[in-house]
Amino acid sequence: MTAPTMDTLTDPRIEPIDNGFRVQSTDEHVVEVWRTLFNWRLVVMPPNQEFVVTHGYCYFGLGLETLARAVAAGLAWDNPLTTKPAGFDKQAF
């Protein structure tokens, strides 16, 4: 994966949501980046709901660089239901 740049955060595929960003949305899954207490978390969940989270991956820190890393990984993530994203620091669940 190439290093994220500020252009990563202005990508038209990124949709702002409460406490984060939606970076993928298909009929099978939704991928979002959430701001948590100590880090940014990339999560996968079924579409059209907000309660069931299938996977969560932490990117340590709350800075812009960490956010850009998590967003870039989410945008580039192929098949999030069966693979892991690039560059995560810890699998939360």
N, C-alpha and C positions, 0 to 999 in steps of 0.2 A: 504494500500500500504506500502511495506517495504521501509526503507530509502534508497535513491540512494547511490551508491558507485562509485569509479573511474571506476569499471568494466562497469557501466552503459554507460559511454562515449566511451567504446571500443567495444560495442556490434556490431556484424557483420551486423545487420539489419539497422544500422545507416549509411546514405549516406550524406557526406558533400555537401552542396550547397552554393551559394553565400549568405553570411550573416546568415548562419544557417545550419540546418540539416533536411533531410527527414527521418522520423521515421516509416512511414507506407505508403504503396502504393498498392491499390487494383483497380479493375475495377470500383468501385463505388466512391472512395474518395482517397485523399492524405492528410497525416498529416505531417506538418513541424513545426520546431521550428525556429523562426526568431529572430535575434537580432534587437531590435528597439532602440530608443534614450535612454530610461531609464530602459528597462526591456527585458526579453525574452518573446516571444509571441508564444503560441501554436495555430496553425491555421489549419482549415479544408477547403479543396476546391475540386472541381471536378477534375478528372484526365486530363492530357494532355493539360493544359492551365496554365497561370500564372496571370490572371487578376481578376477572380471572387473568392472571399474568402467567404465561407459560415459562419464560426464561428471563433472568435479569443478570446483567454484567456490569460491574463497577469500573469506572474510570476515575482514579483517585484525584481529588482536588476539585475546586469550584471555579478555577480561573478560566479565562477565555480560551487559552491554549488547550486545556483539558476538554472543554465543551467542543471545540473544533475537532479534536481527535475523536470524540464519541460520535459526533454528527457524521464525520467523514466515514467512520466505520459502519454506521447505520445505513448510509447511502450506498456503500459498496457491498453490503452484506447480501450474498446470494444464498437463498434457501434458509432463512433464519429459523425454521422449525426443526431442522436437523443438523445445522452446523453452528459454529461459534464465530463471533465477530473478531475482526483483527484488533490487536493491541490492547485488549482489556486487561485490567489489573487483578480482578477477582470475580469469580462466578458467584453471585449472591444466591441464586436458585435456578 
